[in-house]
Every structure is written in structure tokens, then in C-alpha cells.
């Protein structure tokens, strides 16, 4: 069962696109980070490996562009300096 409580807030959400989905995406990605940590894998490489597996052996209908998703992950890692030591 899911309960919902409406909360009046001074923060507007009208300009956000699908504000609830943003929070759900955070929860999903944080969970993937936890799984990667438990598996002793780099979170970026873990995600890329999952996408490779989905592309090589899909389960059900894939309604997203795997190569595009991998491109976004790789670009994000590059732009953030993932894997490089910062002082």
C-alpha cells in the first residue's frame, strides 16, 4: 500500500519536468551505486556492463537506446573527471 500526503510548499515545481520521476531516478541510481559497491565494482563500469548485457541478451522489450545511454554515461564520466585523483 502506498500513502500520499499533499504538502503545500513555497518551492514551485511547475518548471521541472516530471518532478516525481527525478526523485525516483535518484533512488534507482543510488541503489545501483550500492550494488556496485557491494560487488566491488566501479559504478560507471558496472552500469556500462549492465547495458552491454541488456544489449547482448535482452529480456523483454527494450524501449530505450542502449548506445545513447552508454554515451551519456561515458560523457558524464569524462566531464566529471571520473577516475582521476583530485586534490
C-alpha positions as CSV (number, residue, x, y, z in Angstrom):
1,X,0.0,0.0,0.0
2,X,1.2,3.5,-0.8
3,X,0.2,6.6,1.1
4,X,0.4,10.1,-0.2
5,X,0.3,13.3,1.7
6,X,0.0,16.6,-0.1
7,X,2.3,19.2,1.3
8,X,2.0,22.9,0.5
9,X,5.4,24.3,-0.3
10,X,6.7,27.7,-1.3
11,X,9.0,25.9,-3.8
12,X,7.4,25.8,-7.2
13,X,7.8,22.7,-9.3
14,X,6.0,23.9,-12.4
15,X,9.2,24.4,-14.4
16,X,10.5,21.0,-13.6
17,X,9.8,18.1,-15.9
18,X,8.2,15.2,-14.1
19,X,9.5,16.2,-10.6
20,X,8.5,12.8,-9.0
21,X,10.4,10.9,-11.7
22,X,13.6,12.9,-10.8
23,X,13.4,11.7,-7.2
24,X,12.7,8.1,-8.4
25,X,15.7,8.3,-10.7
26,X,17.9,9.4,-7.8
27,X,16.7,6.4,-5.7
28,X,17.4,4.0,-8.6
29,X,20.9,5.3,-9.3
30,X,21.8,5.4,-5.6
31,X,20.7,1.8,-5.4
32,X,22.9,0.9,-8.3
33,X,25.8,2.6,-6.6
34,X,25.2,0.5,-3.5
35,X,25.1,-2.7,-5.6
36,X,28.3,-1.8,-7.4
37,X,30.0,-1.1,-4.1
38,X,28.8,-4.5,-2.7
39,X,30.1,-6.2,-5.9
40,X,33.4,-4.2,-5.5
41,X,33.0,-2.7,-9.0
42,X,33.4,0.8,-10.3
43,X,29.9,2.3,-10.5
44,X,30.5,3.6,-14.1
45,X,31.8,0.3,-15.3
46,X,29.1,-1.6,-13.5
47,X,26.4,0.4,-15.3
48,X,28.1,0.0,-18.7
49,X,28.4,-3.8,-18.2
50,X,24.7,-4.0,-17.3
51,X,23.9,-2.1,-20.5
52,X,26.2,-4.4,-22.6
53,X,24.4,-7.4,-21.1
54,X,21.0,-5.9,-21.9
55,X,22.1,-5.3,-25.5
56,X,23.6,-8.7,-26.0
57,X,20.8,-10.7,-24.3
58,X,17.7,-8.6,-23.9
59,X,14.9,-9.7,-21.6
60,X,11.6,-8.3,-22.8
61,X,11.2,-5.3,-25.0
62,X,13.9,-2.7,-24.8
63,X,12.3,0.7,-25.2
64,X,15.4,2.8,-24.9
65,X,18.6,3.4,-26.9
66,X,21.3,1.5,-25.2
67,X,24.1,3.1,-27.2
68,X,22.8,6.5,-26.3
69,X,22.6,5.7,-22.6
70,X,26.2,4.4,-22.7
71,X,27.2,7.6,-24.5
72,X,25.6,9.7,-21.7
73,X,27.3,7.7,-19.0
74,X,30.7,8.0,-20.8
75,X,30.3,11.7,-21.4
76,X,29.3,12.3,-17.8
77,X,32.3,10.4,-16.5
78,X,34.6,12.3,-18.9
79,X,33.2,15.7,-18.0
80,X,33.3,15.0,-14.2
81,X,36.8,13.7,-14.3
82,X,35.7,10.3,-13.0
83,X,38.6,8.1,-12.1
84,X,41.1,10.9,-11.8
85,X,42.5,12.0,-8.5
86,X,41.6,15.5,-7.3
87,X,43.4,17.4,-4.6
